[in-house]
Amino acid sequence: MLHKYKKIVPIEAEQFNGSTKQIARYKVHIVGPTSWGDASYFLLPTKEGNMKLNTGDYIATGVDGEHWVIAPEIFEKTYERVD
């Protein structure tokens, strides 16, 4: 039987803008451009491995200091500001 659960622990999050401060703070990797012409992109190190990160995505920080990427349309549907 499926049950519904609600997140009860607040997280910290910030929208990624590609600034050098954010790149340094979250140890973001810049990849590219590739030799076949693909543009550069970003990778955020997480507990599960690197996650692709786009400008405008949110970087969430959990209770253990772990980070993960949340697309803006998902973030805005599932989180509300508490401060």
C-alpha positions in Angstrom: 0.0 0.0 0.0 1.3 3.5 -0.9 1.5 6.1 1.8 2.0 9.9 1.5 4.9 11.6 3.2 5.7 15.3 3.8 9.2 16.7 4.2 9.5 18.1 7.7 13.1 19.3 7.8 13.8 22.7 6.3 16.6 22.9 3.7 18.8 25.8 2.6 18.7 26.5 -1.1 20.0 29.1 -3.5 19.4 29.7 -7.2 22.6 29.0 -9.2 23.7 32.0 -11.3 27.1 30.7 -12.5 29.1 33.2 -10.4 32.6 32.4 -9.4 31.6 32.6 -5.8 29.0 29.9 -6.2 31.3 27.8 -8.3 33.9 27.9 -5.5 31.4 27.5 -2.6 29.9 24.3 -4.1 33.0 23.0 -5.8 31.2 23.1 -9.2 33.1 21.6 -12.2 33.0 23.5 -15.5 33.0 21.0 -18.4 33.7 22.0 -22.0 33.4 23.4 -24.5 34.1 20.1 -26.3 36.1 19.7 -29.4 32.9 19.0 -31.4 31.4 22.4 -30.5 29.2 21.7 -27.5 28.9 24.6 -25.0 30.3 24.5 -21.5 28.1 23.1 -18.7 28.4 22.7 -15.0 28.5 19.6 -12.7 27.7 19.7 -9.0 29.4 17.0 -6.8 26.8 15.1 -4.8 26.7 12.0 -2.6 25.4 10.1 -5.6 27.9 11.5 -8.0 28.0 14.5 -10.3 24.7 16.1 -11.2 24.3 18.4 -14.3 23.6 22.0 -13.1 22.1 24.7 -15.2 22.0 28.4 -14.6 18.6 29.0 -12.8 18.6 25.6 -11.1 18.5 25.5 -7.3 21.3 24.0 -5.2 19.8 22.5 -2.1 21.7 21.7 1.1 20.4 19.0 3.3 20.8 18.4 7.1 24.1 16.6 6.7 25.6 19.3 4.4 25.0 17.3 1.2 24.0 19.2 -2.0 21.7 18.3 -4.8 20.2 20.1 -7.9 16.5 20.9 -8.2 15.1 22.3 -11.4 13.3 25.6 -10.9 9.9 24.4 -11.9 10.1 21.5 -9.4 11.5 23.7 -6.7 8.7 26.3 -7.0 6.0 23.5 -6.8 7.5 21.7 -3.8 9.2 24.2 -1.5 8.1 27.4 0.2 10.2 30.0 1.9 10.1 30.0 5.7 12.3 33.0 6.6 
